[in-house]
Amino acid sequence: MDFQLSEEQKELQESVRRYATERLLPIAEEIERTGEPPSRELVHEFAEMGYLGINVPEALGGQGLGNLEALLVLEELGKVSSAVAFPVFESCVGPVRAIEKFADPSLVASVVPAVCAGDKMIAIAMSEPQAGTALTDLTTKARIEGDEVIINGTKRWCSGGGHADAYLVYCRFSDEPGAKSIGAVYVEKDTQGLSFGRPEHLMGFRGVPSSDIFFDNVRVPAKNVVVSAGGFKKLMAAFDLERCGNATMAMAQAAAALADVAEYVQERRQFGKAIVEFQGVQLKLAEMQMQVEASRLLIWRAAVDAEHGFPSISASSIAKCFANEMARTVTGNALQLMGGYGYSKEYPMERRFRDAWGWGIAGGAIDIQKVNIAGAMIGRRFNQRA
Ligand SMILES: Cc1cc2nc3c(=O)[nH]c(=O)nc-3n(C[C@H](O)[C@H](O)[C@H](O)COP(=O)(O)OP(=O)(O)OC[C@H]3O[C@@H](n4cnc5c(N)ncnc54)[C@H](O)[C@@H]3O)c2cc1C
């Protein structure tokens, strides 16, 4: 067991950190002000830097590095802001990885290199008005007719909804209830019959557009079926990697909050001395540091265990759950230590708190992760319906 990053990994981490702090901080502020997602130019710049699909094989336009490298990049960008890092999140741990692993080779060839080049952004559409935690209640229907698939239904809370170029849409391929008839289809934005709801106004995640998606007899070629009925486990395996990305984004909010507040408490003076001199403040700092470090190690363990494949449900759920709860606590404590300045929109602290909260809902709410963890621990699945 080695807890050190390799020299190459440290260099990568250092170079992303430099790029992120020198180039992206004002962009993050602008995104927060306008609510507009990162520009296509910036996404292309990420591609030039090699960040998009860094863990995708070189033959498909990626850098051929591992999941850990992808998460190192994501952490440094996520520290700047969730919205700035989001295109990298989608390309390295999001739906494109399920496409790369499971789709028809012709679809893989047309989609994955385009994502790595920054020419295509792909979002995931799983949740529905009546299917959130109970995802296997989803009702969006995919009917195969000849060499086409016809999709009808409504998706909700899609990050990238209305903005992404294409969607990996979880669908039910027959009337059979439960997971067995669920698969996923790749659908491009301009396909006839596809439309979007109004942009959602969320508590955080500004610059990550979100909307409902409506499918009204949307027809796509049958080869766009990425995972057919019976492949729900495959989709969830790919989602285990997304969980590590979610955990990293949450942890990044906390790590950045901690770095900022560590400076602040040394500058801010009350009662004639810097507030870091108060033992109550020191204890808070130590607790935050311990939590961030523990979270990072849990995430890295999950990623390294499955370096080029997908992590286990147990390791990824533990990493996500811990990071989600930790990030809410740490960003909250950091905000508190900055007093009125922490609560002001002049500083990124309150944004981090709002974003941190969102990561604990996105990608599966905290409590259902705990049910997964207990299931893996006891060696059985706890049926939520029985
Ligand atoms: C910022 C953000 C981004 C998102 N991005 C996407 C996206 O890109 N694509 C997408 O498809 N979806 C996305 N979602 C949707 C997300 O996956 C769902 O919100 C999430 O799965 C919870 O579903 P729900 O909102 O319907 O809550 P519900 O399922 O109604 O659950 C509400 C609460 O009830 C509790 N609960 C429910 N069932 C159980 C149980 N069995 N055991 C214990 N507690 C339970 C939990 O505390 C849970 O938080 C996003 C959500 C957010 C907030």
The ligand as an SDF file (V2000), in Angstrom:
LIG
                    3D

 53 58  0  0  0  0  0  0  0  0999 V2000
  -28.0120   19.3070   -8.2380 C   0  0  0  0  0  0  0  0  0  0  0  0
  -28.7110   18.1130   -8.8020 C   0  0  0  0  0  0  0  0  0  0  0  0
  -28.2820   17.5750  -10.0150 C   0  0  0  0  0  0  0  0  0  0  0  0
  -28.9450   16.4700  -10.5450 C   0  0  0  0  0  0  0  0  0  0  0  0
  -28.5600   15.9920  -11.7670 N   0  0  0  0  0  0  0  0  0  0  0  0
  -29.2420   14.9610  -12.3350 C   0  0  0  0  0  0  0  0  0  0  0  0
  -28.9160   14.5030  -13.6390 C   0  0  0  0  0  0  0  0  0  0  0  0
  -27.9910   15.0150  -14.2960 O   0  0  0  0  0  0  0  0  0  0  0  0
  -29.6370   13.5030  -14.1920 N   0  0  0  0  0  0  0  0  0  0  0  0
  -30.6490   12.9110  -13.5060 C   0  0  0  0  0  0  0  0  0  0  0  0
  -31.2470   11.9800  -14.0290 O   0  0  0  0  0  0  0  0  0  0  0  0
  -31.0080   13.3210  -12.2460 N   0  0  0  0  0  0  0  0  0  0  0  0
  -30.3180   14.3320  -11.6480 C   0  0  0  0  0  0  0  0  0  0  0  0
  -30.6610   14.7850  -10.4010 N   0  0  0  0  0  0  0  0  0  0  0  0
  -31.7710   14.1500   -9.7150 C   0  0  0  0  0  0  0  0  0  0  0  0
  -31.3060   13.2800   -8.5420 C   0  0  0  0  0  0  0  0  0  0  0  0
  -30.7200   12.1000   -9.0260 O   0  0  0  0  0  0  0  0  0  0  0  0
  -32.5360   13.0160   -7.6480 C   0  0  0  0  0  0  0  0  0  0  0  0
  -32.9520   14.2700   -7.1320 O   0  0  0  0  0  0  0  0  0  0  0  0
  -32.2140   12.0750   -6.5110 C   0  0  0  0  0  0  0  0  0  0  0  0
  -32.0020   10.7570   -7.0140 O   0  0  0  0  0  0  0  0  0  0  0  0
  -33.3280   12.0370   -5.4690 C   0  0  0  0  0  0  0  0  0  0  0  0
  -34.5800   11.8570   -6.0840 O   0  0  0  0  0  0  0  0  0  0  0  0
  -35.8070   12.8290   -5.7050 P   0  0  0  0  0  0  0  0  0  0  0  0
  -35.3390   14.2240   -5.8560 O   0  0  0  0  0  0  0  0  0  0  0  0
  -36.9710   12.3880   -6.4960 O   0  0  0  0  0  0  0  0  0  0  0  0
  -36.0580   12.5780   -4.1580 O   0  0  0  0  0  0  0  0  0  0  0  0
  -36.9510   11.4060   -3.5300 P   0  0  0  0  0  0  0  0  0  0  0  0
  -36.6690   10.1180   -4.1820 O   0  0  0  0  0  0  0  0  0  0  0  0
  -38.3620   11.8560   -3.4630 O   0  0  0  0  0  0  0  0  0  0  0  0
  -36.3490   11.3340   -2.0710 O   0  0  0  0  0  0  0  0  0  0  0  0
  -36.4700   12.4220   -1.1410 C   0  0  0  0  0  0  0  0  0  0  0  0
  -35.7740   12.0290    0.1190 C   0  0  0  0  0  0  0  0  0  0  0  0
  -36.4530   10.9300    0.7170 O   0  0  0  0  0  0  0  0  0  0  0  0
  -35.5300   10.0700    1.3630 C   0  0  0  0  0  0  0  0  0  0  0  0
  -35.6990    8.7010    0.8100 N   0  0  0  0  0  0  0  0  0  0  0  0
  -36.3440    8.3270   -0.3200 C   0  0  0  0  0  0  0  0  0  0  0  0
  -36.3100    6.9820   -0.4590 N   0  0  0  0  0  0  0  0  0  0  0  0
  -35.5920    6.5090    0.5890 C   0  0  0  0  0  0  0  0  0  0  0  0
  -35.2080    5.2060    1.0090 C   0  0  0  0  0  0  0  0  0  0  0  0
  -35.5420    4.1080    0.3280 N   0  0  0  0  0  0  0  0  0  0  0  0
  -34.4960    5.0820    2.1540 N   0  0  0  0  0  0  0  0  0  0  0  0
  -34.1450    6.1840    2.8790 C   0  0  0  0  0  0  0  0  0  0  0  0
  -34.4940    7.4470    2.5210 N   0  0  0  0  0  0  0  0  0  0  0  0
  -35.2190    7.5960    1.4050 C   0  0  0  0  0  0  0  0  0  0  0  0
  -34.1360   10.6480    1.1360 C   0  0  0  0  0  0  0  0  0  0  0  0
  -33.7540   11.4260    2.2540 O   0  0  0  0  0  0  0  0  0  0  0  0
  -34.3410   11.5480   -0.0570 C   0  0  0  0  0  0  0  0  0  0  0  0
  -33.4070   12.6090   -0.0400 O   0  0  0  0  0  0  0  0  0  0  0  0
  -30.0240   15.8790   -9.8450 C   0  0  0  0  0  0  0  0  0  0  0  0
  -30.4230   16.4190   -8.6190 C   0  0  0  0  0  0  0  0  0  0  0  0
  -29.7860   17.5370   -8.1040 C   0  0  0  0  0  0  0  0  0  0  0  0
  -30.2400   18.1140   -6.7890 C   0  0  0  0  0  0  0  0  0  0  0  0
  1  2  1  0
  2  3  1  0
  2 52  2  0
  3  4  2  0
  4  5  1  0
  4 50  1  0
  5  6  2  0
  6  7  1  0
  6 13  1  0
  7  8  2  0
  7  9  1  0
  9 10  1  0
 10 11  2  0
 10 12  1  0
 12 13  2  0
 13 14  1  0
 14 15  1  0
 14 50  1  0
 15 16  1  0
 16 17  1  0
 16 18  1  0
 18 19  1  0
 18 20  1  0
 20 21  1  0
 20 22  1  0
 22 23  1  0
 23 24  1  0
 24 25  2  0
 24 26  1  0
 24 27  1  0
 27 28  1  0
 28 29  2  0
 28 30  1  0
 28 31  1  0
 31 32  1  0
 32 33  1  0
 33 34  1  0
 33 48  1  0
 34 35  1  0
 35 36  1  0
 35 46  1  0
 36 37  1  0
 36 45  1  0
 37 38  2  0
 38 39  1  0
 39 40  1  0
 39 45  2  0
 40 41  1  0
 40 42  2  0
 42 43  1  0
 43 44  2  0
 44 45  1  0
 46 47  1  0
 46 48  1  0
 48 49  1  0
 50 51  2  0
 51 52  1  0
 52 53  1  0
M  END
$$$$
